[in-house]
């Protein structure tokens, strides 16, 4: 009885071991299939992240693995960029764009314009635009003599940035600078963001070209070509934008306004004190200047009216000569009669 029980126990143990082994093998095969699917999924995802676009068509796992093998591992690349990014930021060159606006008065317009243009040429500058105007043309038709300042000019100039300060210093002697404003735009962040986008699009373009060579169907080729066109268009726009930024950094902006004047305006002197004596002196001084200006204006008015005054006198002399003669004769007769009636004259005779 005891032997039969032992045989039964051994048989149950053998059967249980066989069942456990089969289940473990099945679980191992299932796990292997799950890992393979996950690997294929991650491979396809890596290919998409690298810039390969698919429009509703499937790519077999062998092709995805082949393309993914040619690409750097996503995790290692991200870690490398994260570790190297702070070092690169410390070494980045700042991209600065300089602007300057100048207003200049001049007594000799032709000489000043010649000097400014020679200075621009000397420092390697470029005149982007020039706008010249003459506000007074009446003197051309009267006496051909210019009696008032009329010329104006506005120049938009680009100067090499390394000569920007020297160029502004050289303009000090061409006329009287009445206003000057400068500013600096820092476009470093926009510039390097654009550069990063360009590099990313170049990687996408390269991967899409590789994908184009490995396409087996027309649908795959059309889909990759569409994505490649989009990438190349974006890449061209960003490269053009960066070229303009390079030009702005290399050549600074200088806007110059030139105005012809008959005399330079006097700089007002600040009043340092405000005592009674100072106010009295300033009042007397300003009153004297105003009176002199009034006399000057009156003199010029008389000079302007002198021809009309002379004409009026001539007309009166022609048409009123009889009355004037009668008035003179009457005046002489009264004067003579007065002298005759004077007692002093009678006594002396």
Order of alpha helices (4+ residues) and beta strands (2+ residues): alpha-alpha-alpha-beta-alpha-beta-beta-alpha-beta-alpha-alpha-beta-alpha-alpha-alpha
